[in-house]
Amino acid sequence: MELQTLTFIVVGITFAIYIGIAFWARASTTSEFYVAGGGIHPIANGMATAADWMSAASFISMAGLIAFFGYGGSVFLMGWTGGYVLLAMLLAPYLRKYGKFTVPEFIGDRYYSKLARIVAVICLIVASVTYVIGQMKGIGVAFSRFLEVSYEMGLVIGMGIVFIYAVVGGMKGITYTQIAQYVVLIFAYTIPAVFISLNLTGNPIPQLGLGSMLVGTDTYLLDRLDQVVTELGFSEYTTLTRLSPLNTFVYTLSLMIGTAGLPHVIIRFFTVKKVSDARVSAGWALIFITILYTTAPAVAAMARLNLHNTIQPASGENLVYDERPDWFRNWEKTGLLKFEDKNGDGMVSYTADKATNEMVKVDRDIMVLANPEIANLPNWVIALVAAGGLAAALSTAAGLLLAIASSISHDLLKGVFKPEITEKQELLASRVAMAGAIGVAGYFGFNPPDFAAGTVALAFGLAASSIFPALMMGIFSKRINKEGAIAGMIAGLTITLLYVFQHKGIMFVASTSYLGDMKPNWFLGIEPNAFGAIGALVNFSVAFVVSKFTPEPPEHIQHMVEDIRVPAGASLAHSH
Amino acid sequence: MAEIDQEKRKAYWRENIRLMVVLLSVWFVISYLCGIVFVEELNTIRIGGYKLGFWFAQQGSMYGFVAIIFIYARRMAALDRKYDLHD
């Protein structure tokens, strides 16, 4: 069957499933809308969390990053998984015990302050909105690439699908669609990887194939890759380091703390029945994430080797351009792959030397997207990859939109401005807020702002420097008070934003960077994207010092802290 | 009665913190030490085609993280029962 038709059928089936789930899992109470009624099984929640967490970037871009950064790409692997250890031990069980609907609600109650709650809402909205813009872009790009509709058309279809199941189903609808989306995306990711590993090493498990010998040789895959890339003048794959070891260290830490502090991930743990379930569920979430994250380095190395082998099958023996394979032609059409015959010999040469390199563009995203074609896999696998990429983008977008909508309807409207509204009115407000959030995200999808490129730095920076420390201190210290927490959040937030903007420009408008994005200006050589951990350190220190010189929290707050530390007496998440 | 309850909760919390410190040390060692700080030294050792430091950074640390969370969940469930503080 024609690839195009097949892709339409596979993507169409998955969309029909998502919409079917939306009608089956309608939310009829605020508890169902915010926390899916609070009775989700820990394994089911783990699967939903994995889909919630793994975005278009994890699915499409991460393997490409590793393929070109080699060892240097490990930052993303360790950083985006290690945060779950922090989440499972430092936050999830206690926040579940507290049993409310949103992250700012806990901060507002623990620090007995509406101001603290509002500061938390602002951090949450800025972090989540910047994050969701990237997902909207991912949806538009995925549609336009796979289904050959325009970027705008793709965005509208994507928004429509999310609108149906998120507005109708709330967290309940989102949870069950995320489970379906996880299944789609994990098959889409691992099936091509298994075939490629089998082709290259004879071992069907990519995680083992990466450490195996190439078929018919006694050379290990990674050794061969190191040899191929160094012969072409690139850095050795397995030891290539981005920037300094200190930067690698701090970057990894920032991503871990940021992961643990992202509200759309934290609220997923409010949906399980018990405190002990929250701990176990974090473990399941990480298993489901690790299946993809340990496959990614194998995909990365194997795709890189395949790419070089196609272009230069043996030393000094280059691919004749007119005899290039079909996938090469296909991806040239998209502009993601570009060849320029600099020496006019009709052959392709791909080297690290800019003057003689003729592969003038090799987009990193090709590593995952073109993988099935490079390995000559059947068309249905390529169609499945399309559905997987869309599932990854849709599931993350929906989770973020719920975090935004619930903080508007529950924290701002019900919590601060109109506490007297009934549950029915709040449920309506949450649906309106969800529709509004989809509209705003869509608007930014159509008109990507200048700061779109820096969104990851901003989202993780804010989560790491403001939300994570406030939550952790709220649980592990009885002494941190309102004054300390607010001062800490604002200090952490401010210093992180100043550092990012100082080097990248205010709201990422490059001309407004006041010290320039120059490496010599980086504090201890730390890149702006990695600064969240330093922001967190500032937050902890300021909160500690300010609390020391201001009155200790009232007695009932200290009792509350004692109470959330033990699982006994937990009830389902509720509003009062 | 209330006082005994207080003592019990304090002891439970102390054991929880001790367990956390141990497990977070493992978390730190397998990622930051094995995967970043001592990566070059470990790369001189090989398991199959993997250099050990590289393996920790791109495979081993993640398996370790999963194990840490499940060990924590199991131990805490036992602790919840020991102090009769389960939910």
Interface residues (C-beta under 8 A of the other chain):
Chain A: I66 Y71 G73 S74 L77 M78 T81 G82 Y84 V85 A88 M89 L90 P93 K97 Q207 L210 G211 S212 M213 Y220 L221 L222 D223 T238 T239 P245 T248 F249 T252 L253 K274 V275 S276 R279 V280 A282 G283 L286 I287 T290 Y293 T294 P297 E562 R565 V566 P567 A568 G569 A570
Chain B: R9 Y12 W13 N16 M20 L23 L24 W27 S31 Y32 G35 I36 V37 V39 E40 N43 I47 G48 G49 Y50 K51 F54 W55 A57 Q58 Q59 S61 M62 Y63 F65 V66 I68 I69 F70 Y72 A73 M76 A77 D80 Y83 D84 L85 H86 D87
